[in-house]
Amino acid sequence: MRRLLCATALSGALLVLGACSSGKSAETTGGATPPSTAAAPGASGGPAPGGASPAGGDVALKGNTKAICDQAARTGAEAAQKFALDLKLLIEAETSQDASAVTKAKAKTDRDVQNYSSALADMAKLASEPEVKKALTDMGKQVAALQGDVRKLDARKLAGLQETLARACGTA
């Protein structure tokens, strides 16, 4: 029961974080077409999260603060949804006591956490505004500290970092 309550609280916090991110993105884009929604193939042959190439990032975003902020908001909203689903998947797998399901759920969660952390780091490298670069870097470190376990997420701290990013982007 305690685990379910924690999961519910964390899921709610993640969804609120995602809603805030996507709401700010919608406000700043004004319905405009995203600068880069097509993912560029990365070194592994597949797309990287957020449409950025892991090797060098999306050239269309380099130095374009508004585009980076919009991409960060979209990527954050997607990650919040994935993390909430990952948490549910982990809890269901552990409750079923199916070792194979637990292993698969942990692998998926680890991959989603790594993808989001990498996307934040890539966007930070592309940012030219020091405040945006710092906010993205700090968020990436906070996500990387999860080490694949979304249950370690400090939703309040991540929301604070998201707010810092929103202020740096001029959307707060």
N, C-alpha and C positions, 0 to 999 in steps of 0.2 A: 504494500500500500504506500509506504514511504517513497519507494522508487517511482511509483506512478505519479505521486504528487510532485516530486522533483522534475520528472519528465514533463509534466503538464506545465509547470512554471517555466522551465527552460524553453519549451516549445513556444509558449506564449511570448516570452521575451524575444526569441529569435524572429517570430513572425512580426512582432511590433517593429523590431529593428529593420526587417526587410520592408515593411510597409512604409516606414519613415524614409528609407533609402529610395524606394521606388517613387514615393510621393514627391520627394525633392527633385528626383530626376525628371518627372513629368512636368514639374513647375519650371525647371530650367530649360528644358528642351522646347517647350511650347509646341509640341506636336511635330517637331522637325524630325526628319529621318536621321537615325543614329549615324555617326560618322563612319563607323566600321562595324557592321553586324556580321559580315562574312568572316569566318575564321580562316586565318592563314595557316597552312600546314606547318607544323613545327619539325624539329629535328627527328622526332620519333615517327613522323609521317602523319600524325593526327593533329587535330586542332588543339590549341591551348585554351584554357578557360578565358572567357571574356573576349575572344577573337584576337588575342595577341599571340604572336609567335614567340615561343620560349627563347629562341636564339637571339632575337634583337628587338622584340616588341613590334607593335604596329606603327609603321612609319607615319601614318595619318594622325596619330596621337602625339607624336614627339613635339614637345613644347606648346601644345594646344591645351591650355588649362581647362577650358570649358569642355572639350571633348573628353579629356581624362576624367574630369569630375563626373560627367554624364556616364561614362563607362564604369567608373567606380561605383556609382549608385546602382546601376543595373546589375553589376557583378555581385554587389553586396546583397541585393534583394534575392538574387538567384541562390547565393550561398546560404542565406538565412532559411530559405525554403528547403534546400538540400539537407542542411544540418538538422532541421526539425524532423524531416523524414528519416534521416540516418538514425537519430535518437530513437524514434519509434521502432525502426527496424532492429536496432540493437536490443531494445527492451523485449520485443517480441521473440527474438532469437534466443535470448538468455532465459526467458520465461519458459520457452518450449524445451529447454535443455538439450537442444540439438547442436552438438559441437560443430558440425559442418556449417550450419546456418550462422552460428556465432562467428566462425572464421570468415565467412563470406561477408557478413555485416561489418565486421571490423575492417576488412580489406577495403570495402566500399567507402566507409567513413574515413579511413586513412587517406584514400585517394582524393576524396572531396575536400578534405582539410588541406592537403598538399596543393591541390589545384588552386584553391582560393588564396592561400598564402603566396604561391608563385605569381598569381595574377596581380596581387597587391604589390609585390616586389617589382614586377615588370612595369606596372604603371608608375611606381615611384621613380624608377630609372628614367622614364620618359618625361616626368614632370619638370618644368623649369621654375615654377614658383616654390620657394623654399618651404612655405607653410604646408602646401599640398604634398610636396615630397616627404616632409617629416611625418605628416598625418598618415600617409599611405605606408610609409616604412614602419611606423609604430603599430599600425593595424596588422601589417604582415607579420611582425614579430609576435604579437599577441595571438594570432591565429596559429603560427608555427609552434608556439609553446603548448598548444593542445596535444601535440604529438599524435594526431589521429583520433583523439578521444573527445568527441563533442560534449561529453558530460563534464569535462574540465572547463568548459567555456564560462567565463565570467561575463555574462550578458550585460551587466551594468557597466563594466569597464569598457567592453567593446562598443556599447552604445555611446559612452563618453568619447571614445576615439572617433566614432562616426560623426558625432556632433562637432568635434574639432575639425574634421575633414569638411563638413558642411560649412562651417564658418570660413575655413580657408578657401573654399570654393565660392563663397559669397551666396550660399543658398540657405543659410540659417537666419 
